[in-house]
Amino acid sequence: MSQKNKPSLFTRIIAIALMVTFASLSAFAAQTPLTTVVLVQNNAAVTAGQLTITFTACDASNGNSFAATGREVLLVDNTGGSTYTFTVTSVADNLGRTDTSLTTYSVAAGVITGIQMKFLTGWVQSGTQNVYLACSNAAVKYAVLQTN
């Protein structure tokens, strides 16, 4: 390339900055929020379909989140033909510890698992009331149930 056609230092810096910016945007992609289903109490008159629980496919690219109050139960349904994993993202508690017991938790094909998210310390993301989830495949589906 001749000196005449060579990009200027400023042009090269701008090009590199744009590449870094675009590459890092996916790292800051917002999690897809899940809708929480508030369970109907057993002393309420119910109508047909009112007790239906709908699962939502996980967002394998951006992850998912739900607003936590400590009254949630997370159900995870592996609708795929292989074992897949999900992760509940832990954050440091007041002693700086993280919990990895829900990191890449395996769920066999056709199995539904569940965990009560009662204790939020170490799970709710800083500055929010959100719990973050990740999955290895979109065949993993979530339902977040909330008790009254």
ZINOR-V249420 format. One record per pair of residues at least 24 apart in sequence whose C-alpha atoms are under 8 Angstrom apart, sorted by sequence separation. I is the first residue (numbers start at 1). J is the second residue. D is the distance in whole Angstrom. If there is no record, write none. Layout:
# ZINOR-V249420
i:I j:J d:D
i:I j:J d:D
This chain:
# ZINOR-V249420
i:83 j:107 d:6
i:84 j:108 d:7
i:98 j:122 d:6
i:83 j:108 d:4
i:84 j:109 d:7
i:97 j:122 d:8
i:82 j:108 d:7
i:83 j:109 d:5
i:32 j:59 d:7
i:82 j:109 d:5
i:31 j:59 d:8
i:81 j:109 d:5
i:93 j:121 d:6
i:78 j:107 d:6
i:80 j:109 d:6
i:81 j:110 d:7
i:93 j:122 d:5
i:32 j:62 d:7
i:34 j:64 d:7
i:36 j:66 d:7
i:77 j:107 d:8
i:78 j:108 d:7
i:79 j:109 d:6
i:80 j:110 d:7
i:92 j:122 d:5
i:31 j:62 d:5
i:32 j:63 d:6
i:33 j:64 d:5
i:34 j:65 d:6
i:35 j:66 d:7
i:36 j:67 d:8
i:78 j:109 d:5
i:79 j:110 d:5
i:91 j:122 d:5
i:104 j:135 d:8
i:30 j:62 d:6
i:31 j:63 d:5
i:32 j:64 d:4
i:33 j:65 d:5
i:34 j:66 d:5
i:78 j:110 d:5
i:79 j:111 d:8
i:90 j:122 d:5
i:91 j:123 d:6
i:29 j:62 d:6
i:30 j:63 d:8
i:31 j:64 d:5
i:32 j:65 d:6
i:33 j:66 d:6
i:77 j:110 d:7
i:78 j:111 d:6
i:90 j:123 d:5
i:91 j:124 d:7
i:31 j:65 d:6
i:77 j:111 d:6
i:78 j:112 d:6
i:89 j:123 d:6
i:90 j:124 d:8
i:91 j:125 d:7
i:77 j:112 d:4
i:88 j:123 d:7
i:91 j:126 d:8
i:26 j:62 d:8
i:76 j:112 d:5
i:77 j:113 d:6
i:75 j:112 d:7
i:76 j:113 d:5
i:75 j:113 d:6
i:76 j:114 d:6
i:75 j:114 d:4
i:74 j:114 d:5
i:75 j:115 d:7
i:73 j:114 d:7
i:74 j:115 d:5
i:73 j:115 d:6
i:74 j:116 d:6
i:89 j:131 d:7
i:73 j:116 d:4
i:74 j:117 d:7
i:88 j:131 d:7
i:89 j:132 d:5
i:72 j:116 d:6
i:73 j:117 d:6
i:88 j:132 d:6
i:89 j:133 d:6
i:71 j:116 d:8
i:72 j:117 d:5
i:88 j:133 d:5
i:89 j:134 d:8
i:71 j:117 d:7
i:72 j:118 d:7
i:87 j:133 d:6
i:88 j:134 d:7
i:70 j:117 d:6
i:71 j:118 d:6
i:86 j:133 d:7
i:87 j:134 d:5
i:70 j:118 d:4
i:86 j:134 d:6
i:87 j:135 d:6
i:68 j:117 d:8
i:69 j:118 d:8
i:70 j:119 d:6
i:86 j:135 d:4
i:70 j:120 d:6
i:85 j:135 d:6
i:86 j:136 d:6
i:69 j:120 d:8
i:84 j:135 d:8
i:85 j:136 d:5
i:68 j:120 d:8
i:84 j:136 d:6
i:85 j:137 d:8
i:84 j:137 d:6
i:86 j:140 d:8
i:85 j:140 d:8
i:68 j:124 d:7
i:84 j:140 d:7
i:80 j:139 d:5
i:69 j:129 d:7
i:79 j:139 d:5
i:80 j:140 d:7
i:68 j:129 d:6
i:78 j:139 d:6
i:79 j:140 d:6
i:67 j:129 d:5
i:68 j:130 d:6
i:78 j:140 d:5
i:79 j:141 d:7
i:67 j:130 d:4
i:68 j:131 d:6
i:77 j:140 d:6
i:78 j:141 d:6
i:66 j:130 d:5
i:67 j:131 d:7
i:76 j:140 d:7
i:77 j:141 d:5
i:65 j:130 d:6
i:66 j:131 d:6
i:76 j:141 d:6
i:77 j:142 d:6
i:65 j:131 d:5
i:66 j:132 d:7
i:76 j:142 d:5
i:65 j:132 d:4
i:75 j:142 d:6
i:76 j:143 d:7
i:64 j:132 d:6
i:65 j:133 d:6
i:74 j:142 d:7
i:75 j:143 d:5
i:63 j:132 d:7
i:64 j:133 d:5
i:74 j:143 d:6
i:75 j:144 d:6
i:63 j:133 d:6
i:64 j:134 d:6
i:74 j:144 d:5
i:75 j:145 d:8
i:63 j:134 d:5
i:73 j:144 d:6
i:74 j:145 d:6
i:62 j:134 d:8
i:63 j:135 d:7
i:72 j:144 d:6
i:73 j:145 d:5
i:72 j:145 d:5
i:73 j:146 d:6
i:60 j:134 d:7
i:72 j:146 d:4
i:59 j:134 d:8
i:60 j:135 d:5
i:71 j:146 d:5
i:72 j:147 d:7
i:58 j:134 d:7
i:59 j:135 d:7
i:60 j:136 d:6
i:71 j:147 d:5
i:58 j:135 d:7
i:60 j:137 d:6
i:71 j:148 d:7
i:60 j:138 d:6
i:66 j:144 d:8
i:58 j:137 d:8
i:59 j:138 d:6
i:58 j:138 d:5
i:57 j:138 d:6
i:58 j:139 d:7
i:57 j:139 d:6
i:58 j:140 d:6
i:57 j:140 d:6
i:58 j:141 d:5
i:57 j:141 d:4
i:58 j:142 d:6
i:56 j:141 d:5
i:57 j:142 d:6
i:55 j:141 d:6
i:56 j:142 d:5
i:55 j:142 d:5
i:56 j:143 d:6
i:55 j:143 d:5
i:54 j:143 d:7
i:53 j:143 d:7
i:31 j:132 d:7
i:37 j:143 d:8
i:39 j:145 d:6
i:36 j:143 d:7
i:37 j:144 d:6
i:38 j:145 d:6
i:39 j:146 d:6
i:40 j:147 d:8
i:41 j:148 d:8
i:34 j:142 d:8
i:35 j:143 d:8
i:36 j:144 d:5
i:37 j:145 d:5
i:38 j:146 d:5
i:39 j:147 d:6
i:40 j:148 d:8
i:34 j:143 d:8
i:35 j:144 d:7
i:36 j:145 d:6
i:37 j:146 d:6
i:38 j:147 d:6
i:39 j:148 d:7
i:34 j:144 d:7
i:36 j:146 d:7
i:38 j:148 d:7
